[in-house]
Amino acid sequence: MSLQNHLTELERRHQVLDREIEAEIVHPATSDLKVTELKRKKLLLKDEIEKLRGSLKTTSLH
């Protein structure tokens, strides 16, 4: 899988997590623990996305 394809997949998963978080927040029986875990996963994905973007920029400069 190319870096660009991997980045696209991570961005898609990040958006899915965002929608899951929104759905949990509006749900009346939401668990704060579940929302926290989803947010943690989303943040980890964001960090990985930023690293890949940095790699792509570095690669395209050479």
C-alpha positions in Angstrom: 0.0 0.0 0.0 1.4 3.4 -1.0 1.8 6.1 1.6 -0.9 8.1 -0.1 -3.4 5.2 0.0 -2.5 4.6 3.6 -3.1 8.2 4.4 -6.4 8.2 2.7 -7.5 5.1 4.7 -6.5 6.7 8.0 -8.4 9.9 7.1 -11.5 7.8 6.4 -11.2 6.0 9.7 -10.7 9.3 11.4 -14.0 10.6 9.9 -15.8 7.4 11.0 -14.6 7.8 14.5 -15.8 11.4 14.4 -19.3 10.3 13.4 -19.2 7.6 16.1 -18.3 10.2 18.8 -21.1 12.5 17.7 -23.6 9.6 17.7 -22.5 8.6 21.2 -22.7 12.1 22.6 -26.4 12.6 21.5 -27.4 9.1 22.6 -29.2 9.4 26.0 -27.5 6.4 27.5 -24.0 7.3 26.4 -21.0 6.2 28.4 -18.4 8.8 29.1 -15.8 6.0 29.1 -16.7 5.0 25.6 -16.6 8.6 24.3 -13.2 9.1 25.9 -11.9 5.9 24.3 -13.2 6.9 20.9 -11.6 10.4 21.3 -8.3 8.7 22.3 -8.4 6.5 19.1 -9.2 9.6 17.0 -6.3 11.5 18.4 -3.9 8.6 17.8 -5.1 8.5 14.2 -4.7 12.2 13.8 -1.1 11.9 15.1 -0.4 9.1 12.6 -2.0 11.1 9.8 0.3 14.1 10.6 3.4 11.9 10.6 2.5 10.5 7.2 1.8 13.9 5.8 5.2 15.0 7.0 6.7 12.0 5.3 4.9 12.7 2.0 6.2 16.3 2.1 9.7 15.2 2.8 9.6 12.5 0.0 8.1 15.0 -2.5 11.0 17.5 -1.9 13.7 14.9 -2.8 
